[in-house]
Amino acid sequence: MTVPSKHRPGSGQRPARPGRRRDPARRTAYDVLIAVEQRDAYANLLLPALLTQRGLTGRDAALTTELAYGTLRGRGTYDAILGVCSDRSLDRIDAPLREVLRLGTHQLLATRVRPHAAVATSVDLARDLAGPRSAGFVNAVLRRVASRDLEEWIGVAAPPRDRDPLGYLAVRYSHPRWLVAALAEALGEDPAGDLAGTEAVLAADGVRPRVTLCAVPGLADQAELVASGAEPARWSPFGAYLDGGDPGAIEVVGQQRAAVQDEASQLAAIAVARAGLDGPDRRWLDMCAGPGGKARLLAGLAAQRGARLLAADARPHRARLARGAVSVTGAAAAVVADATVPAWPPATFDRVLADVPCSGLGALRRRPEARWRKSPQDVKALGGLQRRLLRAALDAARPGGVVGYVTCSPLAAETRDVLADVLRERDDVDVLDAPAVLAEVPGLGEPEPGSRYAQFWPHRHGTDAIFLALLRRRLPGWASS
């Protein structure tokens, strides 16, 4: 069925029929879902803008957020269930109605919305978008969904766990099958064996994280964040957790002396600043700095040591964001520069951070739609750029200087494989012990005993799945350590 263009999202909507209450929360959640599906919009950017634009606050804003993010997180599970309940395959259902069905299924199976209300509001939304025939179709499908609870549907829609453990986990925890396999590999688990760690990280991806704040060193501290109502972070000396509310309403955040930043992201920057080097410590580089979270923290740390940070990014809009982030410290400059063809001489910097572009699959708690956007081909396509940036980072560091290689991804193709290829080419680099540098954070070397790389995990550390390697350019005449 085809939705007439005049009723497609973004071109207005039909006025509500007399006697039917307008439902701005569900309409806004739908508009986020269809924008993610059709325009590759980012839910974490679009949703706050729509809430403000449409004046949704309090319970309406909370409901909209739960419906949008919950539906995105559960999409894989809901699609498997809808495939059983619909008399046509999902790819034969117009995208707008697919999103209405997903939204209704989330309400029926994963919220406290009453079944009658979940079905009725979905039918109303379908009628507004595509007319009465579409409303009848949505009504029939969702009534079938309402006949079982989530656990019962997983038993029907998922492959048997004993015969297809990857397929079962993919449906139960709403992840693409290829990604379940890649996470199992990253955790060192046999896809045909015990997948307890894989299941734990998949489950953690479905839990909305608390907001984590980071104080800018020298301008604020953890105690000030705690005094503002936050809870001290578990590992980062600059971090604190918020259970809810608008971070921007906190004075220290409004004054740009603190900002929202995942704790593992904070720890990666702290590790680059802590790692031992030989010689001076005055010039620091963040070569992929936008939007500027790690650069802000590094610039604050640099200022305390009398060092300066150069924040560079190849994309002008991201360089502008980085400039805004570091300007508060007074110890950094930001420029538009492609680090693979650097404007600076070789061997210039004492410390270099290469927070390379990656799939972002370590941040699925915050950006749940990323799991449906990425493919193995997308991950592979990033590999060349990641290798070029790591080579450029090593060339930018002076002998005795330190390089941090960071990705917001735990996948081997973006982490260990990249390092293995680049390090194989060079005889002037030592791998430092990143877990030892961050000794207060347990379990960073797992699942590889004795690994010198650090891997954070949402199910172990409550953070994004960020990977960190610390490397040091060897001084002439030094033997490998």
C-alpha positions in Angstrom: 0.0 0.0 0.0 1.3 3.5 -0.8 0.8 6.5 1.4 -0.3 9.6 -0.7 2.5 12.1 -0.7 0.4 14.9 0.8 0.1 12.8 4.0 3.7 11.8 4.3 5.6 12.9 7.4 7.1 16.3 7.1 4.3 17.7 4.8 1.8 18.2 7.6 -0.8 15.9 9.0 -4.6 15.6 8.7 -6.5 17.4 11.4 -7.8 15.1 14.1 -11.4 13.9 13.6 -14.0 15.5 15.9 -14.1 13.7 19.2 -10.6 12.3 18.8 -7.9 13.8 21.1 -4.7 15.0 19.5 -1.7 12.9 20.6 1.4 15.0 20.3 3.6 12.6 22.2 3.0 9.6 19.9 3.0 11.8 16.8 6.4 13.2 17.8 7.8 9.7 18.6 6.5 8.6 15.1 8.2 11.6 13.4 11.5 10.6 15.0 11.2 7.0 13.9 10.3 7.8 10.3 13.0 10.4 10.1 15.6 7.8 11.3 14.2 5.3 8.8 13.9 7.5 5.7 16.5 10.3 6.2 19.1 8.7 8.4 18.3 11.3 11.1 20.0 10.9 14.5 17.4 10.4 17.2 19.6 12.0 19.9 19.7 15.2 17.9 16.2 15.3 16.4 14.2 14.3 19.5 15.3 17.2 21.8 14.7 19.6 18.9 11.2 18.4 18.3 10.4 18.4 22.0 11.4 22.0 22.2 9.7 23.0 19.0 6.4 21.4 20.0 6.5 22.5 23.6 6.5 18.9 25.1 7.6 18.9 28.7 7.2 16.8 31.8 5.2 13.5 31.3 4.6 14.1 27.6 8.3 14.6 27.0 9.1 11.5 29.0 6.5 9.4 27.2 7.8 10.6 23.8 11.4 9.8 24.7 10.5 6.3 25.9 8.4 5.5 22.8 11.0 6.7 20.4 14.1 5.2 22.0 12.3 2.1 23.2 11.0 1.4 19.7 14.4 1.9 18.2 16.0 -0.4 20.7 13.5 -3.2 20.3 13.1 -2.9 16.5 14.7 -6.3 15.7 12.6 -8.1 18.2 9.4 -6.3 17.1 10.1 -7.0 13.5 10.4 -10.7 14.1 7.1 -10.7 16.0 5.3 -8.6 13.4 6.5 -11.0 10.8 4.5 -13.7 12.5 1.4 -11.5 13.1 1.2 -9.9 9.6 -0.1 -11.5 6.5 2.5 -9.7 4.4 6.2 -9.4 4.8 7.6 -6.2 6.4 9.3 -5.1 3.2 5.8 -5.0 1.6 4.4 -2.6 4.2 5.0 1.1 3.5 7.6 2.6 5.8 5.1 4.9 7.7 2.9 2.0 8.6 5.9 -0.1 9.6 6.9 2.6 12.1 3.3 2.8 13.4 3.3 -1.0 13.9 6.7 -1.0 15.6 5.5 1.9 17.9 2.3 0.0 18.8 4.2 -3.2 19.4 6.6 -1.5 21.8 3.6 -0.1 23.8 1.9 -3.5 23.9 5.0 -5.6 24.9 7.4 -3.3 26.8 5.4 -0.5 28.5 2.6 0.0 31.0 0.3 1.5 28.4 -3.0 -0.4 28.5 -3.5 -2.7 25.5 -6.7 -1.0 24.4 -4.9 2.4 24.4 -1.9 1.1 22.6 -4.0 -0.3 19.8 -6.4 2.6 19.6 -3.8 5.3 19.4 -1.8 3.4 16.8 -5.0 3.0 14.7 -5.7 6.7 15.0 -2.1 7.5 13.9 -2.4 5.1 10.9 -5.7 6.7 9.9 -4.2 10.2 10.1 -1.2 9.1 7.9 -2.9 6.8 5.4 -6.6 6.6 5.8 -9.2 4.0 7.1 -8.0 1.0 5.1 -4.5 1.3 6.6 -6.1 1.8 10.1 -7.9 -1.5 9.7 -4.7 -3.3 8.8 -2.9 -1.8 11.8 -5.8 -2.8 14.1 -5.8 -6.4 12.9 -2.0 -6.8 13.3 -1.7 -5.2 16.7 -4.6 -7.2 18.1 -2.7 -10.3 17.2 0.4 -8.9 18.9 -1.7 -8.2 22.0 -2.6 -11.9 22.3 0.8 -12.8 23.9 3.3 -11.2 26.2 6.9 -10.5 25.2 8.4 -13.7 26.6 5.8 -15.8 24.8 6.4 -14.0 21.5 10.2 -14.5 21.8 9.5 -18.2 22.2 7.4 -18.1 19.0 9.5 -15.7 16.8 13.1 -16.5 17.7 15.0 -19.6 16.5 15.6 -22.3 19.2 18.5 -21.3 21.4 20.1 -24.7 21.4 20.1 -25.0 17.6 20.9 -21.4 16.6 22.3 -19.4 19.6 23.3 -16.4 17.5 19.9 -16.2 15.8 18.1 -16.5 19.2 20.2 -13.8 20.8 19.7 -11.5 17.7 15.9 -11.7 18.1 15.7 -11.7 21.9 18.0 -8.6 22.3 17.2 -6.9 19.0 20.6 -6.8 17.3 21.5 -7.8 13.7 22.9 -11.3 13.6 26.2 -10.2 12.2 26.8 -7.8 15.1 26.0 -10.5 17.7 28.7 -12.7 16.0 31.2 -9.8 15.9 30.6 -9.0 19.6 31.1 -12.6 20.5 34.4 -12.5 18.6 35.4 -9.3 20.5 34.7 -11.0 23.8 36.6 -14.1 22.8 33.6 -16.4 23.0 32.8 -19.3 20.7 29.6 -18.7 18.8 28.7 -22.4 19.3 29.6 -22.4 23.0 28.9 -20.4 26.0 27.8 -16.9 25.0 27.2 -15.5 28.5 29.3 -12.4 28.0 27.8 -11.7 24.6 24.3 -12.0 26.1 25.3 -9.6 28.9 26.5 -6.9 26.5 23.5 -7.3 24.3 21.2 -6.9 27.3 23.2 -3.8 28.5 22.7 -2.2 25.0 19.0 -2.2 25.8 19.3 -0.2 29.0 19.1 3.5 28.7 22.3 4.9 30.4 22.5 7.6 33.0 23.8 11.0 32.0 27.5 11.3 32.9 29.1 14.7 33.4 32.8 15.7 33.2 34.3 18.7 35.1 36.9 20.6 33.1 40.1 20.3 35.1 41.2 23.6 36.6 37.7 25.2 36.1 35.5 22.8 38.1 35.8 19.5 40.0 33.9 16.4 40.9 32.9 17.9 44.3 31.1 20.8 42.6 29.2 18.4 40.4 28.2 16.4 43.4 27.1 19.6 45.2 24.8 20.2 42.2 23.0 17.0 42.8 25.1 14.4 40.9 26.6 11.2 42.2 30.4 10.7 42.1 31.6 8.6 39.1 33.0 5.2 39.8 36.4 5.7 38.1 36.9 9.1 36.5 38.1 11.7 39.1 36.3 14.3 37.0 33.1 12.5 36.4 29.6 12.4 38.0 26.3 10.7 37.2 22.9 12.3 36.8 19.7 10.2 37.3 17.6 12.6 35.2 16.7 16.2 34.4 18.3 18.6 32.0 22.1 18.8 32.4 22.1 22.3 31.0 20.1 23.5 34.0 23.1 22.8 36.2 25.0 26.0 36.7 28.5 24.5 36.2 27.3 23.0 32.9 25.6 26.2 31.8 28.9 28.0 32.4 30.8 25.4 30.2 33.0 24.4 33.2 31.6 20.9 32.8 29.9 19.0 30.1 28.2 15.7 29.3 30.8 13.0 28.5 30.7 9.2 28.8 33.0 8.0 31.6 35.0 5.7 29.3 35.6 8.6 27.0 36.9 10.6 30.0 39.2 7.7 31.0 40.6 7.4 27.4 41.7 11.0 27.5 43.0 10.8 31.0 45.1 7.7 30.0 46.7 9.7 27.1 47.6 12.4 29.5 48.9 10.0 32.2 51.0 7.7 30.0 54.7 7.9 30.7 56.9 9.6 28.1 60.6 10.6 27.9 61.5 14.3 27.4 59.4 17.5 27.3 55.6 17.6 27.7 54.5 20.8 26.2 52.7 20.1 22.9 49.6 18.0 22.6 47.5 17.1 19.6 43.9 15.8 19.2 43.9 15.0 15.5 40.2 14.0 15.1 38.9 16.4 17.8 35.2 17.1 16.8 32.8 17.5 18.5 35.3 18.2 21.3 34.6 16.2 24.4 38.0 14.5 24.8 39.7 17.7 23.5 38.0 19.8 26.3 39.3 17.4 29.0 42.7 17.2 27.4 43.0 20.9 27.2 42.1 21.3 30.8 44.7 18.8 31.8 47.3 20.4 29.5 46.6 23.8 31.1 47.5 22.4 34.5 50.9 21.3 33.2 51.8 24.4 31.2 51.2 22.5 27.9 49.0 23.5 25.0 46.6 21.4 22.9 46.0 21.7 19.2 42.6 20.3 18.3 42.2 19.5 14.6 39.4 18.0 12.5 39.0 17.6 8.8 35.4 18.7 8.8 34.8 22.4 9.3 31.6 22.0 11.4 33.2 19.5 13.7 36.3 21.8 14.1 34.0 24.6 15.0 32.4 22.4 17.7 35.9 21.5 19.0 36.8 25.2 19.1 33.8 26.0 21.2 34.6 23.1 23.5 38.2 24.0 24.2 37.9 27.8 24.2 37.0 27.8 27.9 40.3 26.4 28.9 42.6 29.1 27.4 45.2 26.4 26.7 44.1 25.2 23.2 43.6 26.2 19.6 41.3 24.4 17.1 41.9 24.2 13.4 40.4 22.6 10.3 43.1 20.1 9.2 43.2 16.7 7.6 45.5 14.7 9.8 46.3 12.2 7.0 47.9 15.1 5.1 49.1 17.1 8.1 49.9 20.8 8.2 52.4 20.2 11.0 56.0 18.9 10.6 56.6 15.3 11.6 57.7 14.4 15.1 56.2 17.6 16.5 54.0 16.5 19.4 54.7 15.0 22.8 51.2 13.5 23.1 48.8 12.6 20.3 45.2 11.4 20.5 43.8 9.6 17.5 40.1 9.2 18.3 39.4 7.8 14.8 36.1 7.8 12.9 34.5 4.4 13.5 31.2 2.6 13.4 30.1 3.9 16.8 28.8 0.5 17.7 30.1 0.9 21.2 27.5 3.5 21.9 24.3 1.6 21.2 22.8 2.5 24.5 22.8 6.1 23.5 22.3 5.7 19.7 20.2 2.6 19.3 19.5 3.2 15.6 23.2 2.7 14.8 22.8 -1.1 15.0 20.4 -1.0 12.0 22.4 1.5 10.0 25.8 -0.3 10.0 26.8 -3.4 8.1 30.0 -5.5 8.0 30.8 -3.6 4.7 30.5 -0.3 6.5 32.9 -1.4 9.2 35.4 -2.7 6.6 35.2 0.5 4.6 36.4 2.5 7.6 39.5 0.3 8.0 41.7 2.2 5.5 41.0 5.6 7.0 41.7 4.2 10.5 45.0 2.8 9.5 46.0 6.0 7.7 45.2 8.1 10.8 47.1 5.8 13.1 50.2 6.0 10.9 49.8 9.8 10.8 49.5 9.9 14.6 52.7 7.9 15.1 54.5 10.2 12.6 53.2 13.3 14.4 54.6 12.1 17.8 58.2 12.8 18.5 60.6 10.0 19.6 59.8 9.4 23.2 56.2 10.7 22.7 52.9 8.9 23.3 50.0 8.1 21.0 46.5 7.1 22.1 44.4 5.1 19.5 40.8 5.2 20.5 37.5 3.9 18.9 34.0 3.9 20.2 33.7 0.3 19.0 34.8 -3.0 20.4 34.9 -4.8 17.1 38.3 -6.5 16.2 38.1 -5.0 12.6 38.3 -1.5 14.1 40.7 -2.2 17.0 43.1 -5.0 17.3 43.2 -5.7 13.5 44.1 -2.0 12.8 46.9 -2.0 15.4 48.3 -5.3 14.2 48.6 -4.2 10.6 50.2 -0.8 11.4 52.5 -2.1 14.1 53.7 -4.8 11.7 55.0 -2.0 9.4 57.1 -0.3 12.1 60.1 -1.0 14.3 60.0 2.2 16.3 56.9 1.7 18.5 56.3 0.1 21.9 52.8 -0.9 23.1 52.3 0.5 26.6 50.2 -1.2 29.2 46.9 0.7 29.1 45.2 -1.3 31.9 48.2 -0.5 34.1 47.9 3.2 33.3 44.2 3.0 34.4 44.9 0.5 37.2 41.8 1.7 39.2 39.5 0.3 36.5 39.4 -3.5 36.9 39.0 -5.9 34.0 40.3 -3.8 31.2 42.6 -6.4 29.8 39.9 -9.1 29.5 39.1 -11.2 27.6 42.7 -11.5 26.6 44.8 -12.2 29.7 47.9 -10.1 29.6 46.6 -7.8 26.9 48.1 -4.3 26.9 45.0 -2.9 25.3 42.0 -1.5 27.3 38.5 -2.4 26.4 35.5 -0.9 28.2 32.1 -2.6 28.2 28.6 -1.5 29.1 27.9 -4.7 31.0 31.2 -4.6 33.0 31.9 -0.9 33.5 28.6 0.8 32.8 30.2 2.9 30.0 30.2 2.9 26.2 32.3 0.1 24.7 35.4 2.2 24.0 38.7 0.7 23.0 42.1 2.2 23.9 45.7 1.5 22.9 48.7 3.5 24.2 51.8 3.5 22.0 55.2 5.2 22.5 57.6 6.2 19.8 60.9 4.6 20.6 63.9 6.8 21.1 66.9 6.1 18.8 69.0 3.3 20.3 66.3 2.0 22.6 65.5 -1.7 22.5 61.9 -2.8 22.3 60.2 -3.1 25.7 
